[in-house]
Amino acid sequence: MATIPEIPLNDGHRIPQIGFGVYKIPDSETADAVVSALDAGYRHIDTAAFYDNERGVGEGIRRSGLDREDVFVTSKVWWDQNGYDSTLRSFDASLDRLGFDTIDLFLIHWPAPKHDKYVDTWRALEQVRDEGRARSIGVANFHIHHLERLARETGSVPAVNQVELHPWLPQQEVRAYDAEHGIVTEAWSPLARGRILGNEPLAALARKHGVTPAQIVIRWHVQLGDVVIPKSVNPQRIRQNLDVFGFELDADDLAVIAALETGERTGKDPDDLG
């Protein structure tokens, strides 16, 4: 079983570099998927209020037999709950559904800038962190100008910025900003929702290394230094997605992947949602 590297956060905590995403897994199936992932060696589960499967995540962790302290859990407040008081209520509801006393990382899911509540939401996250109920706090889907406003108005920066990130959309400017300001970049949709995996250059790299195209892309994320959260409900693929430490992409491989950039998103632009 692979030992997953941990990345230090700017608040003194650490986050496992590869996590297990549960987006679009029905709550009734989530516990089994989480048990499979933890059995395969994952120690980082990423959920959200919007996913409607926090109960399954909590149940899966309890069923796994692992200590709660051994599993890093992320959840998020949905954009229609942005705002100070509504975020506090959303956080309490997430804790209740998970069945936990603390959440390792709690994120603003989307800035929803047209609603103009994400700064107040951030202040609510600072409160639950200061109370010790969230160990770390961060954001998701924040452009640089959203991060700059948070820093300007609150004087603090997130521990994590989780963004859509894959070879079509490598987010170089966001990653550079995050690195400069001590923010860990985390990739959602790391395989472009599977759409990129039929790409022939990736298939050629997979043949070269004797692995799957998905393993090539996840290894690329690891070598970028980002946190990556692939998702699958297939036990074999769950294990394969974690088995990326037995090979390394060389400079030529990385150049092949860099040439795939198109700027294409599989989700919404953060300035457009909400």
C-alpha positions in Angstrom: 0.0 0.0 0.0 1.4 3.4 -1.0 2.3 6.0 1.5 0.6 9.2 0.4 2.7 12.3 0.7 1.3 15.1 2.9 1.6 18.8 2.0 2.0 21.4 4.7 -0.6 24.0 5.0 0.0 27.6 6.0 -1.7 27.1 9.4 0.6 24.3 10.6 -1.7 21.4 9.5 -1.0 18.9 6.7 -3.1 17.5 3.9 -2.7 14.2 2.1 -1.7 14.9 -1.5 -4.2 12.5 -3.0 -7.8 12.4 -1.8 -10.9 10.6 -2.7 -13.7 12.7 -4.3 -17.4 11.7 -3.8 -19.1 14.2 -6.1 -22.2 12.6 -7.7 -22.0 9.4 -5.7 -25.5 8.8 -4.2 -25.6 8.9 -0.5 -26.8 5.3 -0.4 -23.6 4.2 -2.2 -21.1 6.6 -0.6 -20.3 4.6 2.6 -19.3 1.6 0.5 -17.2 3.7 -1.8 -15.5 5.4 1.1 -14.8 2.0 2.8 -13.2 0.8 -0.5 -11.1 4.0 -0.8 -9.9 3.8 2.8 -9.1 0.1 2.4 -7.0 1.0 -0.7 -5.0 3.5 1.4 -6.7 6.8 0.9 -6.7 9.0 4.0 -8.4 12.1 2.6 -12.1 12.3 1.6 -13.6 15.3 -0.1 -17.3 16.0 0.2 -19.7 19.0 0.3 -23.1 20.0 1.4 -24.2 20.2 -2.2 -23.1 16.6 -2.9 -25.8 15.4 -0.4 -23.7 12.5 0.7 -22.0 13.8 3.9 -24.0 11.1 5.9 -22.5 8.4 3.8 -19.0 9.8 4.2 -19.3 9.7 8.0 -20.8 6.3 8.0 -18.0 5.0 5.7 -15.3 6.3 7.9 -16.9 4.8 11.0 -17.4 1.4 9.2 -13.7 1.4 8.1 -12.5 0.9 11.6 -10.0 3.7 11.3 -9.7 6.3 14.0 -11.4 9.6 13.0 -8.1 11.4 13.5 -6.5 9.2 10.8 -8.8 10.5 8.0 -8.7 14.0 6.6 -12.2 15.2 5.7 -13.1 18.2 3.6 -16.6 19.7 3.2 -17.9 22.9 1.8 -20.7 25.5 2.1 -22.8 25.9 -1.0 -23.0 29.3 -2.7 -26.7 29.9 -1.9 -25.7 29.7 1.8 -23.0 32.3 1.5 -23.2 35.0 4.2 -22.1 35.1 7.8 -25.0 33.6 9.7 -26.1 31.2 6.9 -22.6 29.8 6.7 -22.5 29.1 10.4 -25.7 27.2 10.1 -24.4 25.3 7.0 -21.3 24.4 8.9 -23.3 23.1 11.9 -25.5 21.0 9.5 -22.4 19.5 7.8 -21.0 18.5 11.2 -24.3 16.9 12.1 -24.6 15.0 8.9 -21.0 13.7 9.1 -21.5 12.8 12.8 -18.2 14.6 13.7 -17.0 17.1 16.2 -14.6 18.7 13.8 -13.9 19.0 10.1 -10.3 19.0 8.9 -10.9 21.5 6.0 -14.0 23.6 5.4 -14.3 25.5 2.1 -16.3 28.2 0.5 -17.6 26.2 -2.5 -18.0 29.1 -4.9 -17.5 32.8 -4.5 -20.8 33.7 -6.3 -19.6 37.2 -6.8 -22.9 38.6 -8.0 -24.3 37.9 -4.5 -21.3 39.6 -3.0 -21.3 37.6 0.2 -18.1 35.6 0.1 -16.1 38.0 2.3 -18.8 37.6 5.1 -18.7 33.8 4.4 -14.9 33.9 5.0 -15.3 35.7 8.3 -17.7 32.9 9.4 -15.1 30.3 8.4 -12.5 32.2 10.5 -14.9 31.9 13.4 -15.3 28.1 13.2 -11.6 27.8 12.8 -10.9 29.9 15.8 -13.4 27.8 17.8 -11.4 24.7 16.8 -14.4 23.1 15.0 -12.7 23.5 11.6 -9.0 22.8 11.7 -8.2 24.5 8.4 -10.3 26.7 6.2 -10.1 27.5 2.5 -11.9 28.3 -0.7 -12.9 26.6 -3.9 -13.2 28.1 -7.4 -11.6 31.4 -6.5 -9.9 33.5 -9.2 -7.0 35.7 -8.3 -9.2 38.8 -7.9 -11.4 37.0 -5.4 -8.3 36.0 -3.4 -7.0 39.5 -3.5 -10.2 40.9 -2.2 -10.2 38.4 0.7 -6.7 39.4 1.6 -7.4 43.1 1.3 -10.6 43.1 3.4 -9.8 40.4 6.0 -6.0 40.4 6.2 -5.9 36.6 5.8 -5.5 34.0 3.1 -7.0 30.6 2.7 -5.0 27.4 3.4 -6.3 25.8 0.2 -7.8 27.0 -3.1 -9.6 24.1 -4.8 -10.1 24.8 -8.5 -10.9 22.9 -11.7 -7.5 21.8 -12.9 -6.4 19.3 -15.6 -4.2 19.2 -18.6 -6.7 21.2 -20.7 -6.9 23.8 -17.9 -3.6 23.8 -16.0 -4.4 27.1 -14.2 -0.8 28.3 -14.3 -1.6 31.9 -13.1 -3.7 30.7 -10.2 -1.2 28.2 -9.2 1.6 30.7 -9.3 -0.4 33.2 -7.2 -1.3 30.5 -4.7 2.3 29.4 -4.4 3.5 33.0 -3.9 1.0 33.5 -1.1 1.4 30.2 0.7 -1.9 28.7 -0.5 -2.1 25.1 -1.5 -3.7 24.5 -4.9 -6.1 21.5 -5.0 -7.5 20.0 -8.3 -11.1 19.1 -8.8 -12.1 17.4 -12.0 -8.5 16.3 -12.3 -9.3 14.0 -15.2 -11.6 16.5 -16.9 -14.5 14.3 -15.8 -12.9 11.5 -17.7 -13.2 13.3 -21.0 -9.4 13.7 -21.5 -8.6 10.1 -21.1 -9.2 9.1 -24.7 -6.5 11.6 -25.8 -3.9 9.8 -27.9 -0.8 11.6 -26.5 -1.9 10.5 -23.0 -2.5 6.9 -24.3 1.0 6.9 -25.7 2.5 8.0 -22.4 0.5 5.3 -20.6 1.9 2.7 -23.0 5.4 4.1 -22.4 5.1 3.7 -18.6 2.9 0.6 -18.5 0.1 2.4 -16.7 -3.4 3.8 -17.4 -4.0 7.3 -18.9 -5.7 8.2 -15.6 -2.5 7.3 -13.7 -0.5 9.5 -16.1 -2.7 12.5 -15.4 -2.8 11.9 -11.6 1.0 11.5 -11.6 1.2 14.9 -13.5 -0.8 16.5 -10.7 1.5 15.0 -8.1 4.6 16.3 -9.8 3.0 19.8 -10.1 2.9 19.7 -6.3 -0.9 20.1 -6.1 -3.4 18.1 -4.1 -5.6 16.0 -6.4 -8.9 14.3 -5.7 -9.9 11.7 -8.3 -13.2 10.0 -8.0 -14.4 6.5 -8.9 -16.9 4.0 -7.5 -15.0 1.1 -9.2 -12.7 -0.6 -6.6 -10.1 -1.5 -9.2 -9.9 2.1 -10.5 -10.0 3.5 -6.9 -6.8 1.5 -6.3 -5.2 2.4 -9.6 -5.8 6.1 -9.1 -3.6 5.9 -5.9 -0.9 3.7 -7.5 1.1 6.5 -9.1 4.3 6.5 -7.1 6.1 3.7 -9.0 7.0 5.8 -12.0 8.0 9.4 -12.8 7.2 11.6 -15.8 10.3 13.0 -17.5 10.8 16.4 -19.1 9.6 15.1 -22.5 6.4 13.6 -20.9 5.7 16.9 -19.2 6.1 18.7 -22.5 3.6 16.4 -24.2 1.0 17.1 -21.4 1.7 20.9 -21.5 0.8 20.9 -25.2 -2.7 19.7 -24.4 -3.7 23.0 -22.8 -6.8 24.5 -24.4 -8.4 26.5 -21.6 -11.5 24.3 -21.8 -13.6 24.0 -18.6 -15.9 21.1 -17.7 -17.6 23.3 -15.1 -18.7 26.9 -14.9 -16.4 29.9 -14.7 -16.4 31.1 -11.1 -17.4 34.6 -12.1 -20.5 33.2 -13.8 -22.0 31.0 -11.1 -24.5 32.6 -8.8 
